[in-house]
Amino acid sequence: MVFKNHSVWRKVAMKDNGFVDWTSLPDDAMIQLFSLLNYHDRANLSATCKAWRIVGASKCLWTSLDLRGYKFNITMAVCLSPRCVNLQQVRFRGAESADAINHLNAMNLRDISGDSITDDTLTMLVSRHKDLRCIQVGPDDKVTSGSIKAIAFYCPKLKQLRLSGIKDVLADSINALANYCPNLVDIGFIDCLNVDGVALGHVLSVRFLSVAGTSNMKWDVASHVWCKLPELIGLDVSRTDISSTAVSMLLSSSRSLKVLCALNCPVLEQDITVNTVKTEGKLLLGLFSDIRNVFSDWGCSNEIMTWLKWILSHTLLHIAKSSPQNLDYFWLKQGVALFLSLLQCSQEDIPEMAASGLATCIFANEGNAIIDPGKAEAVVKNGGIPLLLDLAKSWEEGIQSAATKAISNLSADPNAAKTVSDEGGIGIFIELARSKNRQISEAATGGLWNLSVGEEHKAAITEAGGIKTLVDIISDWSSDSDGVLECSAGALANLAANKKYSTEITIAGGVQLLATLINNCKFRGVQEQATRGLVNLAAHSVRNGPNAREAGALEALIQLTCSPHEGVRQVAAGALWHLSLTNVNREAIAAAGGVEALVTLAQSSLNASQCLQGMVAGALWGLSMSKANSIAIGREGGIPPLIVFAHSDSHDVHEVAAGALWNLAFDHSNVFWIVEEGGIPVLARLCSSSESRKARFMAALALAYICYGRTNEFAPTGTSSENTSKSVSLDEARTTALKHIEAFILTFSDPQAFAAAVVSSSRAALDQAIERAYILETGFLRCSEAEIGRFITMLRSSSSILKAFAAFALLQFTDPQGRNAVYHASLMLDAGAVKVLRAAAASANEPVEVKIFAKIVLRNLEYHQQETLYLV
């Protein structure tokens, strides 16, 4: 029995950032494993499971190990070491993993690839594994020429050496390679600062050489020396400042050179003579070339093509990551097509780099997270999504991770997202999201996050078990797994925006989970998305509200108002705003310390963004609908920042601030503070000049409350002189307020139409007045019984201005188009408002506005009475 795919066992062995003996798997898990391996002999399945367990217990099973997606340390290496007798290839990522490699006791190691390795670790590694044939390390600025010497001394059988990110590659280290590594045919010193070009001319065995991205190369000297290398057939000088003169020298003078790769070389590309360079039958590749036809039209050996595909993949990936300007045309014309072609290569590393490059190049050049629709369309039209989805199902986790990331990014484009969904991408994302490989899980959950933006995909995600999967992932991953948790919380937040799926998330325990996540994870992105999820969950059903309170969501949200990240504070305030719209939640927030927390946040947000100011003002507005909370907000110092917000040029900010001040002004104890803190001029300004008619109305409501009542009802306690000065101040404020209220009312009056409506019994005449007076945007506003009672009392006021405004306000609150009109009408009828309104409408001494507004309110009440009788 021969097993070619050792990564199967690698995949089974990894779990929870640790390792388990897969031979202890139950039969159902083994059956699932066989189905993945296309095993069809069901008759002998039980016996075969036992046979595979025996083989799996072998100490010599693995020949390759990819650790890049896992946390790998010395303890885990010791645990794995008995299985690594025949290990030949290992890939790792991170300094901790590099240190642990030496503890695998893999004495037959031939190939290592990784990054973040130090001089000491690399030296120890090569000294213990003298049969190494291939070393690929970097980018690593901690590796020096000393390590290169050690490689030369300890690894005489070395064939391939690719190092990147090294500061200096000195002559003595290169000469050591020439002297001690006679089989070294492939050298790459990539993205290095200084490389001794003359010394490279001493490595006579080299057949393939890459100095891509290397700085400070003396090209006139290097080209003269390298053209004499007897075996050199492939040279990569991409991303360097090589000149056309040096290129011409290499192509014309080297007898062995077959291909010269010079992608993204600015000096060369800007030289108008580049097209006149004689290639002498050799291949010169640059961004000015038609690279797409190389694989099919250019005849060359498999050896050259293998090297060239790696160089192209690596260079194109680096170009995509560095996002150089003015390359959109290249990506659209051939770059995307090149990546798609390389995706289909069976050569190791190539599909992974191609998928990573594709995942990166499809973004717009501005460095933001916006997908370029043209590039996404090119991927879709050329069949890239089915290719990527097939690779996402690969057993090779590096390929799997890169392909999943590419599909995830493409899913941010609406058209590409549809293709991903149609091709079965949602099911693949959900399956891969459960991976214990952090990179794969993050890419897959990120794909679900992007897809869940579209309403058309939410049902498919839910039906495929996406909600349970996302909830399980958040529950299973530790709080330091910020990428996985942010994407999962983001996907849940998007799904929670739909009422139906919001309920399913709540039933699945999502509210409590998100609240716990907010408390336990301190990463900004995670907190923002988890808080956004709670906002959406709170915005829908009454059922979600109590569950949110029981799960500790309120406490978590209140705590987040103190977050050092403004974005988190903003989302937390928004969540509390939504929750405060119900009576039960409003009181629960106050009981949990929400009033004090939000006032503190408002006080610290005077210079914050308009979005944050609007959210915290909205939360205080919601809380202030309760009399006890209104008094508490004033007592805690919430009025001064709200006055500042009301002065904002943003109507989104000053509108909600005006709403909060309207509620607060109902209580006499708050009126003093509004006047004392300069609120009257601010409210007057809003009342007369805001572009928002709703803001103007609510500012007028606040001014009317301030004008209503006697001065001694809200004057503060203190000495008589103090009381006198404050009373004078309040009297002046009342005069100013009445002036602006009158001006506000007149903007909704039409003297000619109103005069005609007073004397006419025609319904059309009154309709014309209603059209002039009604503010559609106020339809959602809700008044308490006490407020309705106050407006009815105002109708008896000696001030004709207050009478007119009270009738105007009741007109808005009872208009049949309003959400709470029936409720308001019921309160008015119970309070005997009809009699007061009839008196106002019939009075000969009242201004025309009082009469017309009163008549309109009476008609509204009559309409609601008829509707009630009809329903009964």
N, C-alpha and C positions, 0 to 999 in steps of 0.2 A: 504494500500500500504506500503510495507516494503522495505527499502533501506539498503542493507548490506554494500555497498561499499562507505563509507563516503569520501574516498580520491578523488572520482570523484568531489565532491563539493570543496574540498580543491584545486584541480588542476585548476578548473575553476576560483576560487577566486583570484589566484595569477596572477599579471600582472605588468610588469615593476617595479619589486621590491616593489610594493605596492599592494593595494587590491581594487577590484571593486565588486559591487553587481551583482552577476551573473544573478539575476532575471531580469536585464535590457537587457540581451542578446537578439538579434534579432532572429526571427524564424529560419533563415537558420542555425544560430549557434546552436540552440536547436535541429534542425533536425540532425546535425552532431553529437551532443552529444548522441542522441537516437541511431543512427546507431552504435556508439561505444558500447552502452549498449545492443546491439542485440535486439532492440525493432523493432517489425515487423508490428505492426498494423498501416499501413499507412492511413487507412480510417479515423481514428479519431485523426490524428496527431496534427492538430491545437488545438483541445480541450485538448489533452494531454499536449501540451506545456504549456497551461495556468494553468493546474492542477499542473504541476511540478513547475511552478513559485510560486504558492501559497505555496507549500510545502517548496520550497527553501527559502521563506521569514521567515520560522519558526526560532525562536531564540534558538531552542533546537536541531538543526539539527546535529551538529558535535559531535562526541564522541572521535575522535582522530585528531591530528594535527601534521604534520611533517614539521618543519620549517628549516631543515638542509640545504636546497639548496637555501635559500633566505636571503636577508638582512632584519633582523627583529629587530625593535627597539620599544621604548615605544609608540611612535605615532601610529605605526601600531597595537600594542597590544590594545591600547584604541579603535581603529577603529574596531577591531575584537571582543572585549569583549562582545557585545550584543549577539553574536552567540555562546558563550562558556559556557552557563549555564550548559549544560550537558557534557562538555568536561571532559574526563577521562584520556586520554593519550596525552602527548606532548613530542616531540623530538626536540632538538635544538642544535645549534653549535655556539660557540663563546660567549665571555663575554657579548657583547651587547644584544644578544638574551636571555641570562640567566637573565640579569637584567630586561628584558621586560616581562618575564613570569609572574611575580607577578602582572602585570597590566591587565591580561586577565580576572580576576575575575572568574576563573574556580574553584568554591568552591567544586566541586565534583571530583577533580583531584585524580586519583588513581595511575598513573604511570608516572614517569618522567625519561628522558634519555638525557644526553648531556655532554658537556665538557666545559673547560675554565671557570669554575665557582669559585667564591671566597668564603671564609668562611662566610662573612657577607651575601652574596646573598643566599647561600645555607641555612643558618640559618633562614633568613627571609622567604624563600620559604617553608620550612617544618613547620614553625610556623603558616603559613596561610593555609596550606593544611594538616590537621591532619588526614585525611582519607587515606593518601598515603599507598599503599600496596607494591609498587615496586620503588626502587630508583637505578638508574644506572648512575654513574657519573665518568668521567675521560677520559683520563689521566689528572690529575690536581694536580700539586705540591703546589697549594695555599690552598688546603683544609687540615685542621688539625684535630687532635683528638677532638678539641672543637666542630667542626661541627658534628662529630659522636655522641657526647653526646647530642647535640641538636636534632638530628634525633631520638635518643632513647627516649628523654623526650616528644617530640611533636608527634611522630608517633607510638602509641602503637599497631596499627593494621598492622604494617609492616611485610611483609612475605619474601621479597627478598631485599637484599642490596649488590650491587656490586660496589666497589670503586677501582679505579686504579691510580697509580702514586703518592700516598701519601707518604710523607717522614716517618712519625712515626705513627703507630697505637698503642696507649698506652693501658695499662691494664685497667685504669679507664674508658676509653671510651668503651672498649669491655664489661666490667662488667656492664656498663649502659645498653647496648643492652640486656645482659642476664637478667637484672632485670626488664626492662620496655617493652620489646618486646617479649612477650611469644609466639607469632605466627611466629617468625623469623625462617624459615626453610632453607633458601638459603643465604649463606654469601660468598662474594668474595672480598678478599683484594689482588688485582692483581698488580704486578710490584711495590710493595711497598718496601721501604728500610728496615724498621724495623717493625715487627709485633710480638706482645707478644703472643707466642704460648701457654703459660700456661693459660693465660686468656681466650683464645678461648675454652679451655676445660670446661669453666664455662657456655657456651651457650648450655644448655642441649637440647634445642629444635631443634638445627641445624641438618638437614638431608643431606645437600649438602654444601661442603666447598671447596673453591678454594683459594690457596695461590700461584698461578702460577707466576713465575718470581720474587718472593719475595726473597730478600737477607737477610743475617745475621740471618737465622733461626737456632735455636739450635735443630737439628733433633732428637737427642737422648732423650731430654726432651719432645719435642712436640709429638713424636710418642708414648711415654709412656702415656701421658695425653690424647691424642685424641682417643686412642684405647678404652678408657673408656666412650666415648660419647655414650649414649644409643640409639640415633636415627640416628647416622651417617651412611649413606648408599653409599654416593659418595664423593670421595676425589680427588682433582686435585692438584698435586705438580709439574706440568710441568715447564720446564725451570728453575729448581732450582738445588742445589747441594746435593739433598737428596742421601743418601747412600743405598746400598742394605740391610744393617743391619736394618735401619729404615723402609724400605719397608717391610722386613720380619716380623718385630715387628707388624706393622699395620695389615698386612694380617692374621697373625696367632693369634693375641690377640683380635682384634675387633670382637665382636659377630654380629654386625649389618652391617658392611661394605660389600658392594657388588662389587664395582668397584673402582679401584685406577688408575688414569690417570697420567702417568709420561713420557710425551713426551719431547724429547730433554733435557734430564737430563744427562749431560756429565759424571759425576762421576758414575752414575748408569750404563750407557751404556758401559763405559770402564771397568767395573768390570766383569771379565770373569765368576764369580759365579752367575751372575744375572739369568741365565737360570735354576739354581738349587733352586731358591727361591720357596718355597712351597706356592701356591696360595690358598690352602684350598677350591677349588671350586669357588674362586672369580676371577674377571677379572682384570688382570694387563695389562695396555696398555702403550707401549713405541714404539720408532721407530724400535725396534727389533721385534715388534709384527706384526702379519698379521691383521691390523686394518680393512681391507676391508670387512672381513666376519662378523664383529661384528653386523652389522645391521640385517643380515639375519640369522645367526647361533646361536647367543647368546640370549637365552630367558630371558627377564626381563620385568619389569612393564613399562607402558607408562611414568610414572613419572621419572624413571631413564633414559629412552631413551631420553626424552625431554631435561633433564639436560646434558646428555652426548653429544648430538648433538651440543648443544651450546658450550660446553667446547672444543670439537674437532674443531669446526669452528673457534672459537676465537683463540685457540692455534696455529692451522695451519696457520691462517692469520698472527699472530704475527711472527711465524717462517719464513714465506715467506718474510715479510717486513724486518726482521733483516738479511736475507741472510747468515745464517751460512754456513761455508765451508763443503764440502764433503757430501752434501745432494742431489746431482743430482740423485743418484741411488734411493733414497727414493721417490723423486717426480715422476720419471719415472715408478717405480715399483707399487706404490700405492697412492702417494700424489695427483696426478692429478685425478685419478679415485675416490678418496675420495671426492674431491671438486665437481666433477660431480654428485656424488651420493647425496651430501648435497644440490646441486642446486635444486633437485627435492623435497626437504622437504617443507611441507606446514607450518611449524612452523615459527613464527615471528623471524626475524633477521637472521635466518640460511642461506637462499639463498643469502641474501645481503653480509654476511661475506664470504660465499663460492665463490661468484663471485669476490669479492675484492681480496681474496687470490689467485684465479686463475689468475686474471689480473697481480698479482705481481710475482708469482712463475715462470711464463713462461720466465722471463728474465734470461739471463746468469748470472752466479755467480760473474763475475768480477765487478759488480756494474755499468755496462754501460747500454745503452739503446738498446742492441742487444737482439733479441728474440732467445731463445734456440730452434733450429729446432726440436730437439727430443721431447721436451715438447709440442711444438705446434702440432707436428704430433700426439702425444698421445691424445690431445684434439680433433683433427679432427677425428681420428679413432674411438674414443669412443662416437661420436655423440654429442660432447660438443657445437658445434656452433649452431645447431638448438635449443638446450636447452637455450643457452644464448640469442638468438634472440627472443625466446618466452618471456623470462624474461624482455627483453628490451622493450617489449610492455605492461608490467605490469602497473597497475595504481599506485602501490606503488613506489614513486619516489626514495626512497633509493635503492630498488632492481633495478629499471630502470637505475639509475646512475651507479651502480656497474657492472651490466651486460653489459651496453654499453661501459664502460671503458675496460672490458675484451675483448670484440669483437674488440674494437679499437686497443688494443695492439696486438692482434693476427693478425690483418690486416697488421702488419709490416712484417709478414712472407709471402713470395710469395705464398706458397702452401695453407696456411690457408686463405689468402686473396681471392684466387680463390673460395674456399668453401663459404666464407662470401658473395661474389658477387653472386654465383650460388643460394644461399639460400635466396636471396632477401635483403641482408644486406644494399645495397646502398640506397634503398628506405627508409628503417628504419632509417638509419643515417640521411638522408635528412629531414625526418619528425621530428626526435628528435633534430636535430640541431636548429630547430625553438623554442625549449622549452625556457621558461623564467627562468627555473632552471639552474643556471650557471654551475653546475657540469655536468648535463645531456648534455647541449649544448656544453660544452668543450669536453666531451668524444665523442660526435657524430661528431663534426667538426674534432677532432683528428683522428677519423676513416676515414673520407673523405680525410684527409691529407695523411694518410698512404696508402689508396687505390689508390690515385691519382698518386702515384709514378709509378705504372704500366701502361704502355700505353694501355693495354687491358681493363682497368677499366675507363679510361678517357671518352670514348664515352658514357658509361652507366651512369656515373655521370652527364654528360652534358644533355643527353636525359631525365634524371629524374628531370631536373630543378635545378641541383646542383649549377650552376654558379649564377643564380639569388638568390638562397637561401643564398649562401656565401656572395654575395654582400649586400643583405638585412641585414644579421647578423652583418657585419662590420658597416653598417650604423646605426643599431638600438642599439647596445651595447655601453655603455659608455667607455671612454678611459682607465678607471681603471680595465676593465675586461680583463686583459692581457692574460689569458689562452685561452679564447674563441677567442679573436682577433688574437693571434699568430697562432692558429690552422687554423682559417679561411683564414688568409693571406697566410699561408703555402700551403694550398690546392689550392688556386687561383694561387700561384706561380708555383706549379707543373703543373696545367692545362695550364698555359700561356706558358709553354715550348713547347707546340704543337701549330703550326701556326694557325690552324683552330680555336682552342678554345681561342687562344690569341685574335683573332678578335672578338669573341663573348664576351669576358670579356671587351674589349674596348667599344663595342657597349652598354654593360650593365652599363657603367659608372665606370668600375673598375679602370681605370687609375687615375681619379680624386679622387676616394675613397681611393686608396692606398697612393696617395700623401698627402691627408688630414690626413690619419692615421699616416703617418710618422711625420707630424707636431704636431699632438695633443697627441700622445701616446709616452711616454718616456721609456717604457719597452724595454729592449735590444732585447728580442726574437721577439717582435712585429715589431720593426724597421728592424731587419734583414730580416724577412720574407716579409714584405711589400716592402722593397727595392729589394729583390730578385725577387719579382713579377714584379716590374717595369723594372728590368734588362731583364727578359724574354719577357715582352711586347715590350720592345724597340728593342729586337733582331730580330724581325720577319718582320713585314710589314712596308712600308713607311707610311702607314696610321696611324700607332700607334705613329709615331714620332711627327707629329703636334699635335695630341690629347694630347700627354704627355706634350708638351710645354704649350698648352692652359690651362691645368689643374693645372699648377704650380708644375709639377713633378720635373722639373729641379731645381727650387729653393729649393724644399724639399731635393733633393739628394745632392745639394751643401752644404746645411746646415748640413747634416749628416756627411760630411767629417770632421767636428769638434766634432763628438760624442766622449764621454769618453770611449766608447766600441770599441776595435779594430775590432771586427767582423763586427760591423755596418759600420765603416769607410771602411773596405775592400769591403763590398758589395756595398756601395755607389760609391766607386771608380770604381768598376767593371761595375756598371750601367752606369756611365758617359763614361766609355771606349766604351761600346756598342753604346751609343747614339752618340758619337763623330765620328762614322764611316760614317755619312752622312753630307753633306755640310751644310744643313739647321740647323741641330741640333748642329753642331760644332760652328757655329756662335752664336746660341742662348745660348749655354753654356757660351761662352766667354762674351756675353752681360750681363749674369746674375751673373758675377763674378766668373765663374768657373776656369779660369786660375789662378787667385790669390789664390783661395781656394785649388786647387790641388798642386800648388807649395808649399804652406804652409804645406799641408799634406805630401808632399815628404820630405820637410826639417825636419819634426818631425818624420819621419819613418826610419831614418838611422839605428836604432837598432830594428826595428819592425820585424814581421814575414815575411818570404819570400813571402807568399801569398799576404800580403798587399803591399809589395814593388812592386811585379809584377803588381798588379792592378793599382796602382797609376802611375807607369811608362807607363803602357798601355794607361791610360787615357791621359797622357801628349803626348804620341806618336800620339794618335788620333787627339788631338787638334793641334799638330804641323804641320799637313798636310796643314793648312792655313798659308800663309806667315805672316799675321798680328799676329796670335796667336803665331807663332814661335818666332817672335821678342819679343812679350810680355813675353813669358816664359823665354827667356834669360834675359830680363830686370828685371823681378821679382825675379831672382835668382834660376831658375829651373835647370840650368846646373850642379852645384856642386852635388846635390843629385842624379841626373841621372848618373853621373860618378861613384858615390859610388855604385849605383845599378848595373852598368855595370861591376863592380869588383866582383860581387857576384859569389859564386861557383855554384849557381843554374842556369842552363841554361834557365829555364823558366823566371827568373828575368833578367839575363843579355841579353837575346835575345830581350825582349821588350825595355829594356833601350838602346840597340844598335840601335833599330829602331827609337827611339825618337832622339837620338844624330845624326843619319843620316839625319833626317829631319831638325834638328836645324842647322847642319853644312852647309846647303845650303845657309844660310844667312851669309854674311861676318861679320856682327856685332857679331854673336854668335861664330864664329871661334876663335876670340881672347879669349873669356871666356873659351872655351873648352881647348885651349892650356894653358892658365893661370892657370886653375884649375887642371892641370895634366891629361888631358884627353887623350893625345897622347899615353903614355905608357899603359893605360888601354885598349884603342881601339886596340893597337898593340898586346897586350896579347890576346884579344878576337879573333883578326884576325888570329892568329897563333895557338891557342890552345883550343878554345872552341869545345866542343863535338857537338854543333849545327852548321851545315853547313850554315844555314840561318843566325845565329848570326855572323859567320865569314864573310859572304858576306856583311851584313849591316854595320859591323865595317869597312870593306874595303871601302864601299861606303862613309862613313863619312870621312875616311882618304883621299880618293880621292878628296872630296869637299874641304878639308883643304888644300890640295896641289894645287888645281886649283886657278888661279888668281894671282894677284900681291900683294905683302906684303902691299903696301900702301893703298890697297882697304879696308883693315880691321884693320889697325893699329889704336889705340885709339888716341883721341886728347890729347894734353898735351905738356910738355916741350920737347925740341929736344933731351935732354939726355934720357928722359923717352922713347920717340919714338924709339931711336936708340937701347936701350936695348931690347925693345919688338920686334923690327924687327929682331934682332939677334936671339932672342928666337924662333920666327916664322920660320926663315930660318932653324934653327936646327930641329924644329918640322917637317918641310917639308921633310928634308932629311931622318929622321927616318920613317916618314910615307911612303915615296916612297920605302924604303927598305922592309917594311913589306907587302906593296901591291904587290911588285914583287914576294916575297916569296909565297904569297897567290895564285897568278896567276899560278905559276909553279906547285902547287899541283894539278891543273886541266889540266896539260899539259902532253902529252905523246910524247917525241921527235921523236921516231921512227914512230908512227902512224901519227903524225902531218906532218912529213917530207914527208911521202908517200901521204898524202892527198893533199899537196901543188902541187905536180907534177901530180897527177892523176885526171882524170875527172870522176872517178867512184863514184857513189852515195854511195856505201857501205863504201868507205874510209872515206867520210865525216860523215856518220852515226856513225862510230866508234869514231870519234872525238867528236861528239855531246854527245854520251853516256858518254864519259869521262868528258865533260865540264858542262853539264846541272845540275842545282840544283833543284830538284823537289819541295822542300819545299818553294821555292821563288815564286811559281806560283800565289799567291794571291796579291803580292806586286803591288802597283800602283804608277806611276810617273806622275807628272804634265807636261804640255807642256814646261814649263821653264826648268825642269830637263832633259827632252829628248833633248831639245836644247843644254843644257850644255854638255851632253855626245857626241853629234854630234860635238860640238866645240872641245872637248877633242881629237877627232879623228885627229884633225889638230895640236895637241900639238907637241912641239919639244921633249917632253919626250916620249920615246917609251914605258915606263912603263904605263904612263897615257893612251896612245893610246890603248895598249893591254887591259887595264882594262876597258876602255870605250866600246870597242868592246865586251868584256866579259859580261859587265853589260847589254848591248843591246841584247845580245844573250839570257840572262835570261828573259828579259822583252818582247821579241817577240816570244818566243817558243810557238808553237801552243797549248801546254798543259796548258799554263797560263790563268788565269781567265780574265786578262786585256790585253792579247796579241793583239787582234784586235784593241783596242783603241790605244795602243802604236805604232802599225804598221802604223795606220792612221796618227798619229802625225809625225812620221818619214818621211813618204812619202810626206806629206805636206811641211816638212822642207827641202826637197831635200837631204835626207840622202843617197840615192842610189849612187849618184855621189861620195860622200866622201868615202863611203864604198868600192866602186869599186877601187878607187885610193889606199886605204889601202891594199886591197886584192892583187892588182897587183904590189905593190911596191917591188922592188928588195932589198931595203935596210932595210925593216922592219923585226923584229923578226918573227919567224914562228907563234907564238901565235897570233900576230896581223893579219896576213894573214888568218889563219884558222878561228878565231872568226869572222872576217869580212865576210868571205865566208858563214859561217853558218847564220849570220844575213841576208845577201842578200837572201839566200834560204828561210828563214822564211818570209821575206817581199814578195817574189814571191808567196809563198803559200797563204798568206793572200789576195794578189791581185786576184789570181785565185778564191779563195773562194768568194770574193766580187762580181766578175763577174758572177759566177755561181748562186749566190743568186738573182742578178738582172735579 
